[in-house]
Amino acid sequence: MGDFGFAEETSLIAVVLALLLSAICFGFIFVLDKMMDRHMFGDSDDDVESFITSLGILIGFAWEQCFDSAVATISEGSAEKYLDPSVTKMIMSFLLVAIVFPAWRMYILKTELECREMADGTMEKVVLNAAAGHMAEFLKNKHHDEHDLDQAHLKMKEYRREAFGQKHPRDFAPNLVHLQVTTKGIKTMPKRDAKSGSKKAAHIDVEDLTVPMLFDHMKHAE
């Protein structure tokens, strides 16, 4: 180890350690995530997610030590030629914030808030979020006619009612008959049974809820 300068270069040791820990932790996270997608842990998903979070914290601390060691090394080297170490550390801190903060604000924070909203939400809210994201793709598809677009709009309203626990307009007048005008005529819509409650959204990937699952099946519903 001494022949390669590892014993003298603390910054190099920190970088190697951070890279090694990152590779190992990313491997564990990838495998655990795939196992959770296949429901191999049963009711222990929360424990596995906590373990994955701890691995992420471990990666963060490893790179924090790496950056801290690098800043200390650079500031000490500049003390002999240019600036006081404290001034050098302050300048580098401003530069790091200027580089990292915009990326954190635009990407990491946005993703974190979306994941937190999904984790605290119900299955219906996950479906609504996926349908809203795919609605633009559905509208831009030239193969869908006006009838398909009308059906997609009605489906979005249904997803929204289920997500926020709102009643259908027909529920305010139970004695009235709900009719729907279709390309094949007018048909009577069946009354839906009251739902017993929404299930908590578990480990669900919104991208798994594709356009065909949410909208395309409506073309064959009549």
N, CA, C and O of each residue as an XYZ file, in Angstrom:
888
protein
N       0.823     -1.205      0.000
C       0.000      0.000      0.000
C       0.859      1.257      0.000
O       0.520      2.244     -0.653
N       1.972      1.223      0.733
C       2.830      2.380      0.813
C       3.489      2.705     -0.502
O       3.772      3.871     -0.774
N       3.749      1.680     -1.353
C       4.372      1.927     -2.647
C       3.492      2.771     -3.558
O       4.006      3.480     -4.423
N       2.192      2.710     -3.384
C       1.262      3.472     -4.207
C       0.872      4.813     -3.582
O       0.060      5.551     -4.140
N       1.451      5.119     -2.433
C       1.152      6.407     -1.802
C      -0.123      6.421     -0.999
O      -0.592      7.496     -0.625
N      -0.716      5.248     -0.712
C      -1.981      5.216      0.024
C      -1.787      5.643      1.473
O      -2.673      6.258      2.066
N      -0.635      5.320      2.040
C      -0.423      5.613      3.452
C      -0.324      7.119      3.700
O      -0.726      7.599      4.759
N       0.208      7.866      2.729
C       0.397      9.302      2.907
C      -0.794     10.115      2.419
O      -1.047     11.196      2.951
N      -1.529      9.634      1.428
C      -2.612     10.397      0.805
C      -3.957     10.017      1.411
O      -4.583      9.042      0.996
N      -4.394     10.798      2.397
C      -5.686     10.506      3.034
C      -6.847     10.753      2.064
O      -7.863     10.059      2.117
N      -6.691     11.739      1.184
C      -7.755     12.022      0.211
C      -7.941     10.857     -0.749
O      -9.066     10.513     -1.111
N      -6.827     10.252     -1.160
C      -6.914      9.106     -2.063
C      -7.581      7.924     -1.379
O      -8.373      7.209     -1.992
N      -7.258      7.721     -0.107
C      -7.898      6.641      0.653
C      -9.405      6.882      0.751
O     -10.199      5.952      0.610
N      -9.795      8.143      0.996
C     -11.217      8.466      1.123
C     -11.958      8.236     -0.189
O     -13.084      7.738     -0.186
N     -11.328      8.600     -1.323
C     -11.967      8.401     -2.628
C     -12.145      6.920     -2.921
O     -13.217      6.493     -3.351
N     -11.099      6.137     -2.689
C     -11.182      4.695     -2.943
C     -12.243      4.053     -2.055
O     -13.015      3.210     -2.512
N     -12.280      4.453     -0.790
C     -13.269      3.902      0.138
C     -14.687      4.276     -0.288
O     -15.593      3.445     -0.233
N     -14.880      5.530     -0.714
C     -16.206      5.969     -1.149
C     -16.655      5.222     -2.401
O     -17.812      4.814     -2.503
N     -15.740      5.042     -3.354
C     -16.081      4.299     -4.570
C     -16.434      2.848     -4.255
O     -17.387      2.298     -4.806
N     -15.654      2.233     -3.360
C     -15.896      0.831     -3.005
C     -17.240      0.674     -2.295
O     -18.018     -0.221     -2.623
N     -17.508      1.538     -1.330
C     -18.775      1.465     -0.610
C     -19.959      1.749     -1.533
O     -21.008      1.116     -1.419
N     -19.788      2.696     -2.439
C     -20.880      3.024     -3.370
C     -21.211      1.835     -4.253
O     -22.384      1.522     -4.456
N     -20.183      1.164     -4.785
C     -20.414      0.014     -5.658
C     -21.122     -1.110     -4.901
O     -22.065     -1.711     -5.416
N     -20.668     -1.390     -3.686
C     -21.277     -2.469     -2.896
C     -22.722     -2.125     -2.525
O     -23.618     -2.958     -2.660
N     -22.943     -0.888     -2.055
C     -24.287     -0.487     -1.631
C     -25.251     -0.424     -2.810
O     -26.401     -0.847     -2.686
N     -24.806      0.093     -3.941
C     -25.678      0.137     -5.124
C     -26.064     -1.278     -5.560
O     -27.194     -1.517     -5.985
N     -25.120     -2.207     -5.451
C     -25.430     -3.596     -5.779
C     -26.498     -4.167     -4.865
O     -27.438     -4.813     -5.330
N     -26.357     -3.930     -3.553
C     -27.361     -4.396     -2.600
C     -28.719     -3.757     -2.874
O     -29.743     -4.439     -2.867
N     -28.725     -2.434     -3.118
C     -29.991     -1.734     -3.355
C     -30.678     -2.265     -4.600
O     -31.892     -2.467     -4.597
N     -29.918     -2.494     -5.666
C     -30.498     -2.999     -6.906
C     -31.143     -4.373     -6.695
O     -32.259     -4.621     -7.151
N     -30.435     -5.249     -6.006
C     -30.958     -6.602     -5.769
C     -32.193     -6.554     -4.870
O     -33.191     -7.217     -5.150
N     -32.129     -5.773     -3.795
C     -33.262     -5.680     -2.876
C     -34.486     -5.077     -3.552
O     -35.611     -5.510     -3.303
N     -34.273     -4.073     -4.410
C     -35.393     -3.455     -5.111
C     -36.072     -4.457     -6.039
O     -37.301     -4.504     -6.100
N     -35.296     -5.254     -6.756
C     -35.873     -6.269     -7.632
C     -36.636     -7.311     -6.827
O     -37.699     -7.766     -7.249
N     -36.107     -7.689     -5.678
C     -36.785     -8.672     -4.820
C     -38.090     -8.108     -4.275
O     -39.074     -8.835     -4.138
N     -38.102     -6.801     -3.959
C     -39.338     -6.186     -3.480
C     -40.378     -6.112     -4.586
O     -41.570     -6.280     -4.326
N     -39.943     -5.862     -5.819
C     -40.886     -5.825     -6.933
C     -41.580     -7.170     -7.120
O     -42.719     -7.226     -7.584
N     -40.899     -8.243     -6.762
C     -41.477     -9.593     -6.886
C     -42.128    -10.064     -5.588
O     -42.529    -11.222     -5.468
N     -42.229     -9.137     -4.604
C     -42.918     -9.422     -3.330
C     -42.324    -10.643     -2.632
O     -43.053    -11.495     -2.125
N     -41.008    -10.720     -2.613
C     -40.334    -11.857     -1.992
C     -40.204    -11.698     -0.481
O     -39.875    -12.664      0.208
N     -40.456    -10.489      0.055
C     -40.315    -10.267      1.493
C     -41.648    -10.253      2.221
O     -41.681    -10.081      3.440
N     -42.739    -10.428      1.505
C     -44.047    -10.462      2.147
C     -44.397     -9.142      2.802
O     -44.417     -8.102      2.144
N     -44.675     -9.183      4.103
C     -45.073     -7.993      4.845
C     -43.884     -7.220      5.411
O     -44.075     -6.297      6.203
N     -42.668     -7.578      5.021
C     -41.472     -6.939      5.572
C     -40.902     -5.867      4.658
O     -39.728     -5.514      4.777
N     -41.723     -5.339      3.738
C     -41.231     -4.326      2.805
C     -40.745     -3.073      3.525
O     -39.755     -2.470      3.112
N     -41.427     -2.678      4.592
C     -41.026     -1.473      5.320
C     -39.635     -1.640      5.922
O     -38.839     -0.701      5.915
N     -39.339     -2.828      6.441
C     -38.016     -3.076      7.016
C     -36.939     -3.031      5.937
O     -35.849     -2.503      6.160
N     -37.247     -3.585      4.773
C     -36.277     -3.576      3.676
C     -36.050     -2.156      3.182
O     -34.915     -1.782      2.886
N     -37.110     -1.356      3.089
C     -36.955      0.034      2.675
C     -36.115      0.821      3.681
O     -35.340      1.694      3.292
N     -36.263      0.519      4.952
C     -35.428      1.176      5.971
C     -33.964      0.793      5.801
O     -33.074      1.627      5.968
N     -33.717     -0.465      5.469
C     -32.343     -0.918      5.232
C     -31.756     -0.236      4.002
O     -30.589      0.154      4.003
N     -32.570     -0.091      2.941
C     -32.111      0.600      1.731
C     -31.794      2.058      2.044
O     -30.808      2.602      1.547
N     -32.633      2.694      2.872
C     -32.372      4.082      3.262
C     -31.063      4.204      4.024
O     -30.307      5.154      3.819
N     -30.793      3.249      4.901
C     -29.540      3.283      5.657
C     -28.332      3.107      4.749
O     -27.284      3.706      4.989
N     -28.471      2.288      3.703
C     -27.382      2.155      2.736
C     -27.141      3.475      1.997
O     -25.997      3.848      1.738
N     -28.219      4.172      1.665
C     -28.062      5.478      1.024
C     -27.360      6.479      1.929
O     -26.530      7.264      1.469
N     -27.696      6.451      3.230
C     -27.020      7.342      4.183
C     -25.541      6.992      4.284
O     -24.698      7.882      4.387
N     -25.221      5.689      4.255
C     -23.825      5.254      4.298
C     -23.040      5.797      3.102
O     -21.906      6.251      3.250
N     -23.652      5.748      1.919
C     -22.995      6.294      0.724
C     -22.777      7.796      0.883
O     -21.715      8.313      0.536
N     -23.776      8.492      1.407
C     -23.647      9.934      1.599
C     -22.528     10.301      2.557
O     -21.755     11.221      2.290
N     -22.438      9.584      3.677
C     -21.377      9.862      4.637
C     -20.000      9.550      4.057
O     -19.032     10.258      4.334
N     -19.912      8.496      3.255
C     -18.621      8.138      2.652
C     -18.127      9.254      1.738
O     -16.954      9.625      1.781
N     -19.020      9.785      0.915
C     -18.612     10.862      0.010
C     -18.438     12.184      0.755
O     -17.653     13.031      0.328
N     -19.156     12.371      1.857
C     -18.949     13.576      2.670
C     -17.537     13.583      3.242
O     -16.870     14.618      3.234
N     -17.078     12.446      3.736
C     -15.709     12.350      4.249
C     -14.695     12.563      3.138
O     -13.639     13.159      3.351
N     -15.027     12.071      1.949
C     -14.143     12.236      0.795
C     -13.984     13.719      0.446
O     -12.864     14.192      0.253
N     -15.096     14.451      0.365
C     -15.041     15.876      0.043
C     -14.360     16.661      1.155
O     -13.590     17.585      0.890
N     -14.643     16.295      2.395
C     -14.036     17.002      3.519
C     -12.521     16.855      3.496
O     -11.797     17.825      3.720
N     -12.038     15.643      3.225
C     -10.600     15.401      3.149
C      -9.973     16.155      1.984
O      -8.871     16.691      2.109
N     -10.676     16.197      0.844
C     -10.136     16.886     -0.328
C     -10.043     18.391     -0.082
O      -9.051     19.020     -0.450
N     -11.085     18.977      0.547
C     -11.070     20.407      0.840
C      -9.942     20.745      1.810
O      -9.260     21.757      1.645
N      -9.746     19.904      2.814
C      -8.667     20.150      3.781
C      -7.303     20.082      3.110
O      -6.428     20.897      3.402
N      -7.112     19.119      2.213
C      -5.834     18.977      1.521
C      -5.540     20.178      0.628
O      -4.424     20.698      0.610
N      -6.566     20.613     -0.119
C      -6.371     21.758     -1.015
C      -6.118     23.040     -0.228
O      -5.251     23.830     -0.602
N      -6.850     23.254      0.840
C      -6.674     24.477      1.635
C      -5.307     24.518      2.295
O      -4.693     25.582      2.380
N      -4.825     23.383      2.760
C      -3.497     23.341      3.359
C      -2.414     23.595      2.313
O      -1.401     24.227      2.610
N      -2.622     23.110      1.102
C      -1.642     23.345      0.050
C      -1.606     24.791     -0.397
O      -0.548     25.306     -0.759
N      -2.764     25.455     -0.377
C      -2.806     26.853     -0.801
C      -2.265     27.794      0.257
O      -1.926     28.938     -0.046
N      -2.179     27.324      1.502
C      -1.712     28.193      2.581
C      -0.263     28.599      2.373
O       0.146     29.689      2.772
N       0.510     27.726      1.752
C       1.924     28.028      1.555
C       2.153     29.061      0.459
O       3.198     29.710      0.447
N       1.180     29.237     -0.487
C       1.411     30.100     -1.637
C       0.448     31.284     -1.721
O       0.870     32.401     -2.017
N      -0.867     31.045     -1.457
C      -1.848     32.065     -1.799
C      -2.639     32.571     -0.596
O      -2.372     33.662     -0.091
N      -3.618     31.777     -0.132
C      -4.585     32.263      0.849
C      -4.514     31.483      2.147
O      -3.947     30.393      2.223
N      -5.113     32.085      3.167
C      -5.255     31.406      4.446
C      -6.184     30.206      4.273
O      -7.140     30.297      3.502
N      -5.947     29.094      4.954
C      -6.798     27.893      4.787
C      -8.278     28.144      5.037
O      -9.121     27.578      4.341
N      -8.612     28.982      6.013
C     -10.026     29.253      6.301
C     -10.692     29.990      5.148
O     -11.849     29.718      4.830
N      -9.977     30.922      4.513
C     -10.523     31.637      3.366
C     -10.702     30.693      2.185
O     -11.704     30.764      1.473
N      -9.736     29.816      1.981
C      -9.830     28.847      0.891
C     -11.022     27.920      1.085
O     -11.739     27.629      0.127
N     -11.243     27.451      2.311
C     -12.380     26.573      2.594
C     -13.702     27.293      2.347
O     -14.650     26.698      1.836
N     -13.767     28.577      2.711
C     -14.994     29.335      2.505
C     -15.299     29.494      1.012
O     -16.443     29.331      0.589
N     -14.280     29.808      0.223
C     -14.472     29.977     -1.219
C     -14.919     28.664     -1.851
O     -15.836     28.646     -2.672
N     -14.274     27.567     -1.469
C     -14.641     26.264     -2.025
C     -16.043     25.855     -1.595
O     -16.759     25.202     -2.353
N     -16.436     26.233     -0.390
C     -17.788     25.903      0.071
C     -18.831     26.614     -0.787
O     -19.839     26.019     -1.169
N     -18.584     27.899     -1.090
C     -19.501     28.650     -1.953
C     -19.572     28.021     -3.351
O     -20.649     27.922     -3.939
N     -18.423     27.599     -3.872
C     -18.400     26.992     -5.200
C     -19.168     25.669     -5.210
O     -19.911     25.391     -6.151
N     -18.990     24.852     -4.166
C     -19.703     23.571     -4.099
C     -21.210     23.782     -4.002
O     -21.983     23.078     -4.651
N     -21.626     24.754     -3.189
C     -23.060     25.039     -3.063
C     -23.619     25.523     -4.396
O     -24.714     25.122     -4.791
N     -22.872     26.384     -5.094
C     -23.340     26.911     -6.378
C     -23.501     25.807     -7.414
O     -24.342     25.915     -8.307
N     -22.703     24.743     -7.305
C     -22.788     23.641     -8.266
C     -23.867     22.632     -7.872
O     -24.636     22.167     -8.714
N     -23.912     22.300     -6.574
C     -24.787     21.210     -6.114
C     -26.223     21.675     -5.903
O     -27.158     20.941     -6.223
N     -26.418     22.891     -5.365
C     -27.767     23.320     -4.986
C     -28.747     23.348     -6.157
O     -29.866     22.858     -6.000
N     -28.388     23.901     -7.337
C     -29.366     23.889     -8.441
C     -29.793     22.484     -8.842
O     -30.973     22.248     -9.098
N     -28.846     21.545     -8.901
C     -29.203     20.166     -9.256
C     -30.093     19.545     -8.187
O     -31.045     18.833     -8.504
N     -29.783     19.816     -6.919
C     -30.623     19.286     -5.829
C     -32.028     19.864     -5.888
O     -33.012     19.148     -5.702
N     -32.117     21.174     -6.151
C     -33.421     21.838     -6.172
C     -34.286     21.377     -7.341
O     -35.492     21.186     -7.180
N     -33.682     21.194     -8.521
C     -34.456     20.894     -9.724
C     -34.764     19.409     -9.886
O     -35.774     19.059    -10.496
N     -33.919     18.532     -9.356
C     -34.090     17.103     -9.626
C     -34.297     16.276     -8.352
O     -35.294     15.566     -8.228
N     -33.363     16.367     -7.415
C     -33.411     15.489     -6.246
C     -34.609     15.820     -5.359
O     -35.342     14.922     -4.946
N     -34.813     17.118     -5.063
C     -35.928     17.508     -4.197
C     -37.266     17.157     -4.841
O     -38.173     16.678     -4.161
N     -37.396     17.392     -6.140
C     -38.638     17.082     -6.847
C     -38.955     15.592     -6.770
O     -40.091     15.203     -6.499
N     -37.937     14.759     -7.012
C     -38.138     13.308     -6.946
C     -38.476     12.856     -5.536
O     -39.324     11.984     -5.346
N     -37.804     13.458     -4.530
C     -38.054     13.095     -3.143
C     -39.488     13.424     -2.735
O     -40.135     12.624     -2.059
N     -39.988     14.582     -3.135
C     -41.359     14.963     -2.791
C     -42.372     14.046     -3.468
O     -43.384     13.686     -2.867
N     -42.102     13.667     -4.722
C     -43.006     12.758     -5.421
C     -43.025     11.390     -4.760
O     -44.089     10.793     -4.597
N     -41.849     10.888     -4.376
C     -41.778      9.583     -3.708
C     -42.462      9.619     -2.347
O     -43.129      8.661     -1.955
N     -42.293     10.730     -1.627
C     -42.934     10.839     -0.316
C     -44.452     10.901     -0.456
O     -45.179     10.313      0.344
N     -44.926     11.618     -1.476
C     -46.372     11.701     -1.705
C     -46.943     10.337     -2.056
O     -48.036      9.985     -1.613
N     -46.194      9.555     -2.866
C     -46.656      8.218     -3.219
C     -46.654      7.291     -2.017
O     -47.570      6.488     -1.842
N     -45.614      7.404     -1.180
C     -45.516      6.518     -0.013
C     -46.619      6.795      0.992
O     -47.107      5.878      1.651
N     -47.017      8.065      1.113
C     -48.065      8.433      2.062
C     -49.464      8.318      1.472
O     -50.452      8.495      2.184
N     -49.557      8.025      0.184
C     -50.849      7.994     -0.468
C     -51.441      6.605     -0.541
O     -50.905      5.652      0.023
N     -52.544      6.506     -1.237
C     -53.240      5.239     -1.411
C     -53.013      4.736     -2.827
O     -52.431      5.424     -3.665
N     -53.482      3.534     -3.071
C     -53.379      2.955     -4.397
C     -54.084      3.831     -5.423
O     -53.598      3.988     -6.543
N     -55.230      4.404     -5.048
C     -55.984      5.240     -5.975
C     -55.200      6.488     -6.375
O     -55.272      6.924     -7.524
N     -54.445      7.069     -5.427
C     -53.653      8.254     -5.746
C     -52.477      7.909     -6.658
O     -52.088      8.712     -7.506
N     -51.919      6.728     -6.485
C     -50.846      6.288     -7.368
C     -51.370      6.138     -8.791
O     -50.716      6.547     -9.750
N     -52.557      5.547     -8.917
C     -53.164      5.374    -10.239
C     -53.481      6.728    -10.866
O     -53.242      6.931    -12.056
N     -54.021      7.661    -10.066
C     -54.320      8.996    -10.587
C     -53.055      9.698    -11.064
O     -53.056     10.340    -12.114
N     -51.984      9.578    -10.301
C     -50.719     10.210    -10.679
C     -50.196      9.641    -11.989
O     -49.710     10.380    -12.845
N     -50.299      8.322    -12.143
C     -49.843      7.694    -13.383
C     -50.713      8.096    -14.563
O     -50.205      8.381    -15.648
N     -52.039      8.119    -14.351
C     -52.952      8.480    -15.433
C     -52.744      9.926    -15.874
O     -52.789     10.226    -17.068
N     -52.516     10.825    -14.911
C     -52.275     12.223    -15.259
C     -50.989     12.381    -16.057
O     -50.918     13.195    -16.978
N     -49.972     11.599    -15.700
C     -48.719     11.677    -16.431
C     -48.815     11.141    -17.841
O     -48.123     11.623    -18.738
N     -49.672     10.143    -18.049
C     -49.805      9.522    -19.371
C     -50.879     10.182    -20.228
O     -51.001      9.872    -21.413
N     -51.659     11.091    -19.642
C     -52.758     11.687    -20.387
C     -52.262     12.468    -21.599
O     -52.873     12.412    -22.666
N     -51.161     13.192    -21.442
C     -50.622     13.964    -22.570
C     -50.216     13.043    -23.713
O     -50.449     13.359    -24.879
N     -49.615     11.914    -23.384
C     -49.227     10.941    -24.415
C     -50.454     10.389    -25.123
O     -50.431     10.171    -26.334
N     -51.519     10.164    -24.377
C     -52.751      9.655    -24.960
C     -53.372     10.679    -25.899
O     -53.866     10.326    -26.970
N     -53.348     11.957    -25.496
C     -53.952     13.008    -26.315
C     -53.181     13.239    -27.615
O     -53.778     13.579    -28.636
N     -51.864     13.059    -27.585
C     -51.043     13.326    -28.763
C     -51.016     12.160    -29.747
O     -50.447     12.266    -30.834
N     -51.637     11.047    -29.358
C     -51.674      9.890    -30.257
C     -52.773     10.100    -31.308
O     -53.953     10.155    -30.963
N     -52.401     10.214    -32.561
C     -53.368     10.527    -33.615
C     -54.323      9.382    -33.917
O     -55.324      9.580    -34.606
N     -54.032      8.199    -33.418
C     -54.883      7.039    -33.688
C     -56.125      7.008    -32.793
O     -57.022      6.196    -33.018
N     -56.191      7.879    -31.783
C     -57.358      7.939    -30.911
C     -58.341      8.967    -31.472
O     -57.977     10.117    -31.717
N     -59.579      8.545    -31.671
C     -60.580      9.479    -32.199
C     -61.221     10.265    -31.056
O     -60.845     10.118    -29.893
N     -62.198     11.103    -31.413
C     -62.838     11.960    -30.419
C     -63.540     11.148    -29.336
O     -63.560     11.529    -28.166
N     -64.112     10.028    -29.748
C     -64.800      9.186    -28.764
C     -63.815      8.658    -27.723
O     -64.128      8.630    -26.533
N     -62.613      8.236    -28.167
C     -61.605      7.750    -27.230
C     -61.174      8.848    -26.263
O     -60.961      8.594    -25.077
N     -61.046     10.072    -26.779
C     -60.653     11.187    -25.924
C     -61.733     11.495    -24.892
O     -61.423     11.793    -23.738
N     -62.999     11.426    -25.300
C     -64.090     11.640    -24.347
C     -64.072     10.572    -23.258
O     -64.273     10.868    -22.080
N     -63.827      9.325    -23.667
C     -63.783      8.228    -22.696
C     -62.592      8.392    -21.753
O     -62.690      8.092    -20.563
N     -61.459      8.873    -22.293
C     -60.290      9.088    -21.446
C     -60.563     10.175    -20.410
O     -60.140     10.067    -19.259
N     -61.277     11.225    -20.830
C     -61.625     12.293    -19.891
C     -62.532     11.764    -18.782
O     -62.337     12.091    -17.612
N     -63.513     10.956    -19.142
C     -64.392     10.364    -18.131
C     -63.616      9.448    -17.189
O     -63.880      9.399    -15.988
N     -62.653      8.725    -17.759
C     -61.848      7.827    -16.932
C     -60.984      8.614    -15.957
O     -60.821      8.206    -14.808
N     -60.430      9.738    -16.403
C     -59.641     10.589    -15.523
C     -60.491     11.124    -14.372
O     -60.024     11.192    -13.235
N     -61.735     11.505    -14.662
C     -62.630     11.987    -13.620
C     -62.927     10.877    -12.614
O     -63.039     11.123    -11.414
N     -63.052      9.654    -13.124
C     -63.294      8.522    -12.219
C     -62.089      8.282    -11.314
O     -62.248      8.075    -10.111
N     -60.876      8.308    -11.892
C     -59.669      8.144    -11.093
C     -59.568      9.245    -10.029
O     -59.165      8.983     -8.896
N     -59.934     10.471    -10.399
C     -59.848     11.592     -9.476
C     -60.831     11.438     -8.328
O     -60.492     11.711     -7.177
N     -62.056     11.001     -8.636
C     -63.039     10.791     -7.564
C     -62.573      9.718     -6.596
O     -62.716      9.864     -5.382
N     -62.017      8.641     -7.133
C     -61.574      7.551     -6.273
C     -60.379      7.975     -5.410
O     -60.273      7.564     -4.255
N     -59.481      8.795     -5.969
C     -58.296      9.206     -5.232
C     -58.632     10.133     -4.067
O     -58.019     10.046     -3.003
N     -59.614     11.028     -4.272
C     -59.953     12.016     -3.245
C     -61.231     11.679     -2.488
O     -61.719     12.480     -1.690
N     -61.771     10.488     -2.742
C     -62.948     10.056     -2.001
C     -64.191     10.876     -2.287
O     -65.029     11.050     -1.403
N     -64.326     11.380     -3.497
C     -65.480     12.193     -3.861
C     -66.580     11.328     -4.456
O     -66.316     10.286     -5.056
N     -67.809     11.774     -4.282
C     -68.951     11.037     -4.793
C     -69.164     11.326     -6.271
O     -68.819     12.394     -6.778
N     -69.735     10.355     -6.934
C     -70.151     10.562     -8.323
C     -71.431     11.398     -8.306
O     -72.241     11.259     -7.390
N     -71.627     12.267     -9.307
C     -72.866     13.067     -9.331
C     -74.126     12.238     -9.177
O     -75.102     12.711     -8.594
N     -74.134     11.002     -9.688
C     -75.346     10.188     -9.570
C     -75.623      9.775     -8.129
O     -76.751      9.420     -7.787
N     -74.577      9.822     -7.271
C     -74.772      9.436     -5.881
C     -75.607     10.444     -5.106
O     -76.168     10.115     -4.060
N     -75.692     11.680     -5.618
C     -76.506     12.692     -4.948
C     -77.986     12.543     -5.284
O     -78.838     13.148     -4.632
N     -78.289     11.746     -6.288
C     -79.678     11.486     -6.659
C     -79.807     10.000     -6.961
O     -79.878      9.613     -8.128
N     -79.837      9.162     -5.931
C     -79.804      7.709     -6.122
C     -80.980      7.156     -6.906
O     -80.886      6.055     -7.451
N     -82.085      7.886     -6.979
C     -83.253      7.377     -7.695
C     -83.178      7.617     -9.198
O     -83.981      7.081     -9.961
N     -82.215      8.420     -9.614
C     -82.071      8.696    -11.036
C     -81.227      7.621    -11.710
O     -80.399      6.973    -11.069
N     -81.443      7.443    -12.997
C     -80.703      6.445    -13.772
C     -79.562      7.147    -14.509
O     -79.765      8.181    -15.146
N     -78.367      6.574    -14.416
C     -77.200      7.150    -15.086
C     -77.099      6.561    -16.490
O     -76.930      5.352    -16.650
N     -77.204      7.417    -17.507
C     -77.127      7.003    -18.897
C     -75.843      7.539    -19.526
O     -75.339      8.597    -19.152
N     -75.335      6.784    -20.483
C     -74.145      7.215    -21.211
C     -74.395      7.076    -22.702
O     -74.829      6.028    -23.180
N     -74.112      8.164    -23.437
C     -74.280      8.158    -24.889
C     -73.001      7.633    -25.524
O     -71.922      8.183    -25.302
N     -73.119      6.575    -26.311
C     -71.966      5.955    -26.950
C     -72.189      5.899    -28.454
O     -73.245      6.282    -28.955
N     -71.178      5.416    -29.161
C     -71.299      5.273    -30.607
C     -72.300      4.202    -30.988
O     -72.755      4.158    -32.130
N     -72.650      3.335    -30.044
C     -73.614      2.276    -30.316
C     -74.975      2.562    -29.696
O     -75.824      1.675    -29.600
N     -75.173      3.804    -29.277
C     -76.458      4.161    -28.703
C     -76.332      4.588    -27.253
O     -75.241      4.896    -26.774
N     -77.443      4.603    -26.571
C     -77.486      5.005    -25.169
C     -77.569      3.751    -24.302
O     -78.398      2.869    -24.528
N     -76.685      3.698    -23.304
C     -76.708      2.532    -22.425
C     -76.783      2.980    -20.970
O     -76.337      4.071    -20.615
N     -77.348      2.125    -20.149
C     -77.491      2.405    -18.726
C     -76.241      1.964    -17.992
O     -75.774      0.838    -18.161
N     -75.708      2.849    -17.182
C     -74.499      2.544    -16.425
C     -74.879      1.897    -15.102
O     -75.770      2.393    -14.412
N     -74.230      0.813    -14.736
C     -74.559      0.152    -13.463
C     -74.110      0.978    -12.273
O     -73.154      1.749    -12.359
N     -74.807      0.806    -11.169
C     -74.427      1.491     -9.943
C     -73.279      0.753     -9.281
O     -73.262     -0.476     -9.216
N     -72.318      1.528     -8.791
C     -71.174      0.921     -8.142
C     -71.444      0.740     -6.661
O     -72.100      1.567     -6.028
N     -70.927     -0.358     -6.116
C     -71.050     -0.589     -4.680
C     -70.122      0.358     -3.935
O     -69.077      0.757     -4.450
N     -70.514      0.711     -2.723
C     -69.672      1.582     -1.900
C     -68.387      0.859     -1.543
O     -68.394     -0.324     -1.203
N     -67.296      1.581     -1.625
C     -65.999      0.975     -1.340
C     -65.776      0.941      0.162
O     -66.128      1.876      0.880
N     -65.181     -0.157      0.623
C     -64.937     -0.311      2.055
C     -63.783      0.547      2.526
O     -63.677      0.834      3.718
N     -62.921      0.959      1.625
C     -61.772      1.781      2.019
C     -60.634      1.596      1.055
O     -60.576      0.607      0.324
N     -59.734      2.546      1.053
C     -58.607      2.515      0.144
C     -57.432      1.798      0.796
O     -57.136      1.986      1.976
N     -56.788      0.988      0.006
C     -55.605      0.315      0.505
C     -54.392      1.223      0.373
O     -54.296      2.030     -0.552
N     -53.472      1.076      1.315
C     -52.250      1.864      1.288
C     -51.409      1.471      0.094
O     -51.275      0.288     -0.219
N     -50.839      2.469     -0.575
C     -49.978      2.186     -1.719
C     -48.669      1.607     -1.219
O     -47.949      2.248     -0.454
N     -48.365      0.405     -1.651
C     -47.135     -0.243     -1.226
C     -46.010      0.117     -2.186
O     -45.963      1.236     -2.698
N     -45.099     -0.831     -2.434
C     -43.950     -0.579     -3.313
C     -44.414     -0.680     -4.760
O     -44.381     -1.755     -5.358
N     -44.850      0.462     -5.325
C     -45.414      0.488     -6.671
C     -44.619      1.459     -7.522
O     -44.319      2.572     -7.090
N     -44.278      1.039     -8.726
C     -43.611      1.916     -9.676
C     -44.672      2.510    -10.587
O     -45.381      1.778    -11.278
N     -44.786      3.840    -10.591
C     -45.802      4.498    -11.403
C     -45.616      4.161    -12.875
O     -46.593      4.077    -13.619
N     -44.371      3.966    -13.303
C     -44.119      3.674    -14.706
C     -44.691      2.322    -15.110
O     -44.881      2.059    -16.298
N     -44.970      1.455    -14.122
C     -45.580      0.161    -14.454
C     -47.028      0.327    -14.894
O     -47.576     -0.552    -15.559
N     -47.661      1.454    -14.530
C     -49.040      1.721    -14.934
C     -48.997      2.447    -16.268
O     -48.928      3.675    -16.310
N     -49.036      1.699    -17.346
C     -48.819      2.247    -18.680
C     -50.115      2.760    -19.286
O     -51.198      2.560    -18.738
N     -49.983      3.426    -20.429
C     -51.143      3.948    -21.147
C     -52.144      2.851    -21.500
O     -53.340      3.041    -21.275
N     -51.706      1.701    -22.047
C     -52.694      0.655    -22.349
C     -53.479      0.199    -21.137
O     -54.673     -0.083    -21.239
N     -52.815      0.122    -19.979
C     -53.511     -0.313    -18.771
C     -54.539      0.708    -18.316
O     -55.575      0.336    -17.763
N     -54.271      1.992    -18.540
C     -55.131      3.036    -18.000
C     -56.215      3.496    -18.962
O     -57.321      3.832    -18.537
N     -55.907      3.515    -20.263
C     -56.836      4.134    -21.209
C     -57.212      3.239    -22.391
O     -58.385      3.182    -22.761
N     -56.257      2.546    -22.983
C     -56.527      1.881    -24.256
C     -57.618      0.824    -24.169
O     -58.274      0.528    -25.168
N     -57.820      0.253    -22.986
C     -58.849     -0.801    -22.869
C     -60.247     -0.251    -23.067
O     -61.188     -1.027    -23.237
N     -60.413      1.063    -23.049
C     -61.753      1.642    -23.162
C     -62.323      1.459    -24.579
O     -63.540      1.473    -24.761
N     -61.452      1.289    -25.572
C     -61.946      1.146    -26.930
C     -62.733     -0.148    -27.111
O     -63.563     -0.271    -28.012
N     -62.456     -1.101    -26.241
C     -63.124     -2.394    -26.357
C     -64.183     -2.584    -25.277
O     -64.702     -3.685    -25.095
N     -64.498     -1.518    -24.570
C     -65.428     -1.658    -23.455
C     -66.872     -1.674    -23.899
O     -67.756     -2.044    -23.127
N     -67.120     -1.281    -25.118
C     -68.532     -1.183    -25.554
C     -68.861     -2.290    -26.535
O     -69.993     -2.377    -27.012
